[in-house]
Structure formats: C-alpha cells, structure tokens
C-alpha cells in the first residue's frame, strides 16, 4: 500500500505500470487506485521474492524519474529487520 499523500502529489490515480528499481535491477508492477487505498500488485510478489523481503523489512520508495506519461520509476531502498536472517 502506498500513502495517499505520496500518490496524490506524484502519481496519476489510474491503473498503470510502475517500475521499481533496486541497484541496477528493475521490476514492472501494476499500480491500482481503489476505494480502500493505493496498491502495488501484478509483479509485486516477484519483486518481494527476488529481493528476499520478509516480515519486518522496510522499503523506502523514492520517485526517481518520469520517463513518459505511462511509466513512473521508483527507486527502492531496502532496510532489513534485525530479527531475521535472509
């Protein structure tokens, strides 16, 4: 789920593709704007799995670049929970 304050200021509230970047790797995920919030899906579980993300880990999303009207790029910084092993 993405915070409404971030979405309203930076992302057009319509279904679209967002590219997530970690280092030199990237994943395309679907952004959905629903009545209950703003979500990343459609590719997001692959992003989670390939980055070995688990409970307690924190992702910081930074708007990196708007390549076109159809693609938004978010640079992702990952902070691992100290209570688990990868």
C-alpha positions in Angstrom: 0.0 0.0 0.0 1.3 3.5 -0.9 0.4 6.5 1.3 -2.3 8.7 -0.2 -0.3 11.8 0.5 2.5 10.5 -1.8 0.2 9.2 -4.5 -1.9 12.5 -4.8 1.3 14.5 -5.2 3.2 12.3 -7.6 1.2 9.5 -9.3 -1.8 9.9 -11.6 -4.6 7.9 -9.9 -5.4 5.4 -12.6 -4.3 1.8 -13.3 -0.8 1.9 -14.7 2.7 0.3 -14.7 5.3 1.5 -12.2 8.9 0.4 -12.5 10.7 -0.4 -9.2 14.5 -0.2 -9.2 16.9 -1.7 -6.7 20.5 -1.0 -7.7 20.8 -2.0 -11.4 17.8 -4.3 -11.4 14.2 -3.4 -12.0 10.7 -4.9 -11.9 7.5 -3.7 -13.5 4.5 -3.8 -11.2 0.8 -2.7 -11.6 -0.4 0.3 -9.7 -4.1 0.2 -8.7 -6.1 3.0 -7.2 -9.0 1.5 -5.2 -11.6 2.9 -2.8 -9.6 1.2 0.0 -6.2 2.6 -1.0 -3.4 2.7 -3.5 -1.7 -0.7 -4.1 1.2 -2.2 -6.0 0.3 -5.7 -7.5 0.8 -7.6 -10.7 4.5 -8.3 -10.4 5.0 -7.1 -6.8 5.2 -10.6 -5.4 8.1 -11.3 -7.8 9.8 -8.2 -6.6 9.3 -9.3 -3.0 10.6 -12.8 -3.7 13.6 -11.8 -5.7 14.7 -9.3 -3.0 14.1 -11.9 -0.2 11.8 -9.4 1.6 10.1 -10.6 4.7 8.1 -9.5 7.7 9.7 -6.5 9.4 11.7 -5.4 6.4 11.1 -1.8 5.3 11.1 -0.4 1.7 11.5 3.3 1.1 10.1 4.4 -2.3 11.7 7.5 -3.9 10.3 9.0 -7.1 13.2 8.7 -9.4 12.1 9.7 -12.9 9.1 10.1 -15.1 10.1 8.6 -18.4 6.7 9.2 -20.0 3.1 9.5 -19.1 2.8 5.8 -18.9 5.8 4.9 -16.7 6.8 6.1 -13.3 10.1 4.9 -11.8 10.5 4.4 -8.0 14.0 3.9 -6.6 13.6 1.4 -3.7 15.9 1.3 -0.6 15.6 -1.8 1.5 16.2 -1.9 5.2 16.3 -5.4 6.7 14.7 -6.3 10.0 17.5 -7.1 12.5 15.4 -10.0 13.9 15.5 -12.3 10.9 18.0 -13.9 8.6 17.9 -13.9 4.9 
